[in-house]
C-alpha cells in the first residue's frame, strides 16, 4: 500500500464539468413529464426519466474518475530523461 496522499476531487470543479449534463437531464425529465398524458404521467414518463438519470449518473461518474486520473498524472514526477549516445 502506498502512503502517498491521493489527489482529492473538488465539488466546484466537477460541477463545472457536469453543468451541461445536468441541464440536459433536466430538459429530458421535463419533456418526459410534459409529454405524458393526464392520468398516465408516471406510467408514461417513469422509464424516460430513469434513462435520463442513468445517463447523468454515468456522465458524472466518468468525469469524476477522469478528474482523479488527471490529478494523479499532474502530480506524477517522471524520471529525468536519459539520453543515449548513438554509436555509429
Residue frames relative to the residue before (quaternion, step in Angstrom):
aa qw qx qy qz dx dy dz
X 1.0000 0.0000 0.0000 0.0000 0.00 0.00 0.00
X 0.3770 -0.7296 0.5300 0.2114 3.53 -0.98 0.85
X 0.2997 -0.7601 0.5480 0.1792 3.55 -1.00 0.81
X 0.4203 0.7052 -0.4671 0.3284 3.56 1.27 0.14
X 0.4909 -0.6477 0.4776 0.3337 3.61 -0.96 0.74
X 0.3513 -0.7354 0.5443 0.1986 3.53 -1.02 0.84
X 0.5771 -0.5837 0.4459 0.3569 3.53 -1.20 0.62
X 0.2623 -0.7624 0.5762 0.1341 3.56 -1.01 0.87
X 0.4363 -0.6795 0.5285 0.2619 3.53 -1.12 0.74
X 0.2718 -0.7388 0.5900 0.1793 3.53 -1.19 0.58
X 0.5093 -0.6666 0.4549 0.2988 3.57 -0.83 1.01
X 0.6619 0.5246 -0.3152 0.4329 3.56 0.90 -0.92
X 0.6607 0.4952 -0.3159 0.4673 3.59 0.93 -0.85
X 0.6566 0.4982 -0.3154 0.4704 3.59 0.96 -0.83
X 0.6212 0.5527 -0.3391 0.4401 3.56 1.00 -0.80
X 0.6391 0.5189 -0.3227 0.4671 3.57 0.97 -0.83
X 0.6845 0.5065 -0.2858 0.4396 3.58 0.92 -0.92
X 0.7763 0.3597 -0.1853 0.4834 3.60 1.00 -0.76
X 0.3588 0.7702 -0.4762 0.2262 3.60 1.24 -0.03
X 0.6728 0.4847 -0.3021 0.4703 3.62 0.88 -0.90
X 0.6300 0.5328 -0.3299 0.4587 3.59 1.03 -0.78
X 0.6485 0.5120 -0.3124 0.4688 3.58 1.00 -0.83
X 0.6613 0.5052 -0.3090 0.4604 3.58 0.90 -0.90
X 0.6402 0.5141 -0.3241 0.4699 3.59 0.99 -0.82
X 0.6446 0.5208 -0.3201 0.4591 3.58 0.95 -0.86
X 0.6560 0.5080 -0.3128 0.4624 3.59 0.90 -0.89
X 0.6380 0.5170 -0.3261 0.4683 3.59 1.01 -0.75
X 0.6611 0.5066 -0.3020 0.4638 3.58 0.98 -0.86
X 0.6463 0.5069 -0.3187 0.4730 3.58 0.97 -0.84
X 0.6595 0.5109 -0.3056 0.4590 3.57 0.88 -0.93
X 0.6612 0.5061 -0.3056 0.4619 3.58 0.92 -0.91
X 0.6575 0.5151 -0.3194 0.4477 3.60 0.91 -0.88
X 0.6791 0.4727 -0.2948 0.4780 3.58 0.91 -0.87
X 0.6772 0.5008 -0.2976 0.4496 3.59 0.92 -0.85
X 0.6897 0.4843 -0.2815 0.4589 3.59 1.06 -0.70
X 0.5569 0.6079 -0.3926 0.4078 3.57 1.20 -0.34
X 0.4830 -0.6765 0.4852 0.2713 3.53 -1.07 0.81
X 0.6038 -0.5442 0.4355 0.3867 3.56 -1.18 0.61
X 0.7826 0.2886 -0.2386 0.4973 3.55 -0.94 0.88
X 0.7714 0.2571 -0.1591 0.5599 3.59 1.26 -0.20
X 0.2272 0.8218 -0.5010 0.1481 3.56 1.19 0.47
X 0.6931 0.4604 -0.2894 0.4732 3.58 0.78 -0.95
X 0.6715 0.5167 -0.2991 0.4389 3.56 0.82 -0.99
X 0.7650 0.3941 -0.2048 0.4663 3.59 0.86 -0.91
X 0.7566 0.3887 -0.2237 0.4759 3.61 1.11 -0.45
X 0.5141 0.6907 -0.4131 0.2967 3.59 1.14 -0.48
X 0.7021 0.4668 -0.2820 0.4579 3.61 0.79 -0.93
X 0.6662 0.4730 -0.3317 0.4716 3.67 0.81 -0.78
X 0.6387 0.5098 -0.3281 0.4739 3.61 1.03 -0.72
X 0.6346 0.5252 -0.3276 0.4627 3.59 0.96 -0.84
X 0.6685 0.4979 -0.2973 0.4657 3.59 0.94 -0.87
X 0.6372 0.5200 -0.3257 0.4664 3.60 1.00 -0.81
X 0.6753 0.4855 -0.2899 0.4736 3.58 0.95 -0.86
X 0.6175 0.5333 -0.3434 0.4652 3.60 1.07 -0.68
X 0.6454 0.5051 -0.3198 0.4755 3.60 0.99 -0.81
X 0.6428 0.5137 -0.3188 0.4703 3.59 1.01 -0.80
X 0.6418 0.5237 -0.3217 0.4587 3.58 0.89 -0.90
X 0.6687 0.4978 -0.2960 0.4662 3.58 0.92 -0.91
X 0.6560 0.5146 -0.3128 0.4550 3.60 0.92 -0.88
X 0.6587 0.5021 -0.3093 0.4673 3.58 0.93 -0.89
X 0.6746 0.4988 -0.3013 0.4530 3.57 0.86 -0.93
X 0.6527 0.5141 -0.3157 0.4583 3.59 0.92 -0.89
X 0.6853 0.4763 -0.2906 0.4680 3.58 0.90 -0.87
X 0.6237 0.5230 -0.3429 0.4689 3.60 1.06 -0.66
X 0.6482 0.5013 -0.3142 0.4793 3.58 0.95 -0.85
X 0.6551 0.5082 -0.3175 0.4602 3.60 0.93 -0.84
X 0.6139 0.5340 -0.3454 0.4676 3.59 1.04 -0.73
X 0.6483 0.5203 -0.3090 0.4621 3.58 0.97 -0.87
X 0.6569 0.4980 -0.3020 0.4789 3.58 0.95 -0.89
X 0.6598 0.5119 -0.3069 0.4566 3.59 0.89 -0.94
X 0.6589 0.5027 -0.3101 0.4658 3.60 0.95 -0.84
X 0.6526 0.5054 -0.3152 0.4684 3.58 0.98 -0.80
X 0.6544 0.5021 -0.3118 0.4716 3.58 0.99 -0.80
X 0.6473 0.5172 -0.3189 0.4603 3.59 1.00 -0.77
X 0.6891 0.4734 -0.2735 0.4757 3.58 1.09 -0.69
X 0.5557 0.6225 -0.3815 0.3977 3.56 1.25 -0.35
X 0.1799 -0.7707 0.6050 0.0875 3.54 -0.91 0.97
X 0.2738 -0.7900 0.5214 0.1704 3.58 -0.28 1.18
X 0.6020 -0.5496 0.4374 0.3799 3.53 -1.26 0.44
X 0.5853 -0.5535 0.4328 0.4047 3.58 -1.13 0.47
X 0.4886 -0.6597 0.4875 0.2973 3.55 -1.05 0.76
X 0.2085 -0.7583 0.6073 0.1126 3.54 -0.86 1.00
X 0.2599 -0.7651 0.5707 0.1465 3.52 -0.79 1.00
X 0.3036 -0.7322 0.5836 0.1764 3.48 -0.97 0.90
X 0.3774 -0.6964 0.5583 0.2469 3.53 -1.02 0.76
X 0.3966 -0.7139 0.5277 0.2336 3.52 -0.80 1.03
X 0.1834 -0.7692 0.6035 0.1027 3.52 -0.92 0.94
X 0.0666 0.8078 -0.5786 0.0911 3.51 -0.65 1.13
